[in-house]
C-alpha cells in the first residue's frame, strides 16, 4: 500500500472514440426526450382540433385517423429525424446546418399528402398544422444539440 506499483496512469478513455460515442448517445437521448414531447404535443393538438369540430376523416378510405395514430406517426418520423441527425453528426463537417436543410425540406414534402388527400378544408388545414407541431419541437432541439456537441 505504499504506491510502489502506481504507474501514474489514470483510468480514462484511451482515445477520442469514447468521447465520440458519448456525444452520439447524448444526441440520441436528447432526441428521444424531444420525441416524447413532440408525440404529446401533436396528440394534444389533434385532440383540441377534434374538440372544436375538426373530423379527421380521410376520403380515400373513409376512415377517421385516431388520436393514437398521430402519436405513432409522430414518434416514427421523429426517430427517423434522430437517425438523420446521428448520421450527419458522424459523417458531416457541418451537421447542424445540413440537418436544418434536410429537416425543413422533409417537413415541406410532408405537406403533400394532406393537400392531396381530398379531405375538407378544416381537416386539411388541421393536418398541415399538425405536421408543424412536431417539426417545431424536433428540428430546433436536434439542431441545437448538433451545434453544442460539435466541439
KAVENPE-V363419 format. One record per backbone hydrogen bond with DSSP energy under -0.5 kcal/mol. NH is the residue of the N-H (numbers start at 1). CO is the residue of the C=O. E is the energy in kcal/mol with one decimal. If there is no record, write none. Layout:
nh-><NH NH>
co-><CO CO>
e-><E E>
This chain:
nh-><6 7 10 12 18 20 21 22 23 24 25 26 27 28 29 30 31 32 33 34 35 36 37 38 39 40 41 42 43 44 45 46 47 48 49 50 51 52 53 54 55 56 58 58 59 61 62 63 65 69 70 70 71 72 73 74 75 76 77 78 79 80 81 82 83 84 85 86 87 88 89 90 91 92 98 99 100 101 102 103 104 105 106 107 108 109 110 111 112 114 115 116 117 117 124 125 126 127 128 129 130 131 131 132 133 134 135 136 137 138 139 140 141 142 143 144 145 146 147 148 149 150>
co-><3 5 8 10 15 16 17 18 19 20 21 22 23 24 25 26 27 28 29 30 31 32 33 34 35 36 37 38 39 40 41 42 43 44 45 46 47 48 50 49 53 54 56 63 57 58 58 58 56 66 66 67 67 68 69 70 71 72 73 74 75 76 77 78 79 80 81 82 83 84 85 86 87 88 94 95 96 97 98 99 100 101 102 103 104 105 106 108 109 110 111 112 113 114 120 121 122 123 124 125 126 127 128 128 129 130 131 132 133 134 135 135 137 138 139 140 141 142 143 144 145 147>
e-><-1.3 -0.6 -0.6 -1.0 -0.8 -2.3 -2.6 -2.5 -2.2 -2.1 -2.4 -2.4 -2.4 -2.6 -2.8 -2.6 -2.5 -2.4 -2.2 -2.4 -2.3 -2.1 -2.0 -2.9 -2.8 -2.2 -2.7 -2.6 -2.2 -2.5 -2.5 -2.4 -2.4 -2.5 -2.2 -2.4 -2.2 -1.4 -1.7 -2.6 -0.5 -0.5 -0.5 -2.6 -0.6 -0.7 -2.2 -0.5 -2.6 -0.8 -1.0 -0.5 -1.5 -2.5 -2.4 -2.2 -2.6 -2.7 -2.5 -2.0 -2.1 -1.8 -1.8 -2.0 -2.5 -2.3 -2.5 -2.9 -2.5 -2.6 -2.6 -1.9 -2.7 -2.3 -2.3 -2.6 -2.4 -2.1 -2.5 -3.3 -2.6 -2.1 -2.6 -2.3 -2.3 -2.2 -1.8 -1.2 -1.6 -0.6 -1.6 -1.8 -0.9 -0.5 -2.7 -2.8 -2.4 -2.8 -2.4 -2.4 -2.7 -1.0 -0.6 -1.1 -1.5 -0.8 -0.9 -2.5 -0.9 -3.4 -1.7 -0.5 -1.1 -2.8 -2.5 -2.6 -2.0 -2.4 -2.2 -2.7 -1.2 -1.1>
